């Protein structure tokens, strides 16, 4: 999320607990030149970020009620940049480049007494000089982050127990790439927290049993897609009262913003039309996939992608209802492979999705595909690719950042739905 002056923008990576619930976000501060803030003057970068958070974006817009992890170094403490931060909203992540001297230890001790929490970043378990250098800070640390790409499985297995004996901190596995790795580090190595968008990668399970609710939703989606008679559609909904009740609950939520309560499917169809009804029913599919432990974070991410797609296409083409609906659905459907643990092409074919949206999701072709690729790239914080795509699509950094905030804040309206 950029500032118009400094052209810094902020990436976020979710941090999940053992139950696959999002508990926090690491805030990754980047410059418009494509460099992480650690590549620039750290004092300038950190102060710019804090000013951006507090004055321009707003902490609640960026984090809602989640905790934010912020990377800090010695200058952060020396210049008292923490003074306007709420200790309950942030974890201060001590970079591996910190110089651990008495001044730093005293500063951490002082802030710890004020309620601030700390994490150690990028711990290399085989680096004894690092372990020795940072050991005075262990009593103050709540989270220790282990980069699973920088530490071998053998190193983690052999060294982790020793470190666990010297601290009560939780261990976070960073750069997890897929659900299989999540299971390994959670179940075999007993990590507590897990960072990244690993849950968006499909895990294919052959011969998986199809839940009855999925069959019901697919039947309803097919009727809508084929412009079935409203009486036929209404009769089919009546066979699935739980789906009807939950769909009406969605439509009456603050996320939709209806002025009067919607109490029937016929009323919902009259209010929404078939295309929007299709989109909202597809949202319900994420909630109903209860046998997938990562369905909830997938639901949150699908909401964010859908709203971002809608916002970006509106900026490019104005209030074009057909394109906005198509863009929204493209974002929403981009994760159904991970949701159903089946090949994405197979699920999209089952849904009977039109060629434009299918090509956008599978091949990243056409404008919708390029926008989806931009959003996916933004999630992985590939700064150079983000800037190249923005240039190709003729979008500004500011527009992307505002769309990301809008997507995140809109998704928060579904908490508890």
Buried (B, 14 or more C-beta within 10 A) or exposed (E): BBBEEBBBBBBBBBBBBBEBBBBBBBBBBBBBEBEBBEEBEBBEBBBBBBBBBEEBBEBEBBBBEBBBBBBBBBBBBEEEBBEEBEBEBBBBBBBBEBEBEEEBBEBBEEBBEEEBBBBBBBBBBBBEEBBEBBEBBBBBBBBBBBBBEBBEEEBBEEBBEEBEEEBEBBBBBBBBEBBEBBEBBBEEBEBBBBBBBBBBBBBEEEEEEEBEBBEBBBEBBBBBBEEBEBEEBBEBBEEBEEBBEBBBEBBBBEBBEBEEEBEEBBBBBEBBEBBBBBBBBBBBBBBBBEEBBBBBBBBBBBBBBBBBBBBBBBBBEEEEEEBBBBBBBBBBBBBBBBBBBBEBEEBBEBBEBEEBBBBBBBEBBBBBBBBBBBBBBBBBBBBEBBBBBBEEBEBBBBBBBBBBBBBBBBBBBBEEB
